[in-house]
Amino acid sequence: MPKNKTTLIFLSEQQLPYITHLTSELKKKEMDFFGAIFPGLIYCAEQYHT
């Protein structure tokens, strides 16, 4: 991934147990990222929790 790219990450609350591993892996790959945690995510009129 080019160095001038930043990744936006949306997670549901149910994914909280995995956030430490996810951020650790992204840092190992030297990826810039930011994001937010929500009770659920909506995509194409469907609600997702995982």
Order of alpha helices (4+ residues) and beta strands (2+ residues): beta-alpha-beta-beta-beta
